[in-house]
Amino acid sequence: MLLLRLMLVSQYETHIFLDHDLAKETYPDLLDRDLTELPVADLLEISKKLILTDHPF
């Protein structure tokens, strides 16, 4: 999942934003900010935390 997201961001012009409720609680500094502007390592870390820790299957 993380590699797929990274491939899509690197190959296409994309914009990624956090859900407002999630951003307010977990990442208030990223509210209304395009996550593709972040360094790749930060984007992957946030994605990993959200997918694997905060919202497990």
HUQUI-V656233 format. One record per pair of residues at least 6 apart in sequence whose C-alpha atoms are under 8 Angstrom apart, sorted by sequence separation. I is the first residue (numbers start at 0). GAP is how many residues later the second one is. D is the distance in Angstrom with one decimal. If there is no record, write none. Layout:
I GAP D
I GAP D
//
This chain:
7 6 7.6
22 6 7.7
22 7 6.4
23 7 6.8
35 7 7.3
22 8 5.4
34 8 6.6
19 11 6.6
17 12 7.5
19 12 7.8
17 13 6.9
16 14 7.8
17 14 7.4
16 15 6.5
16 16 6.3
16 17 5.3
17 17 8.0
15 18 5.4
16 18 6.0
14 19 5.8
15 19 5.2
14 20 7.0
15 20 6.1
14 21 6.1
13 22 7.3
8 27 7.2
5 34 7.9
5 38 7.7
1 42 6.7
1 45 6.9
1 46 7.0
//
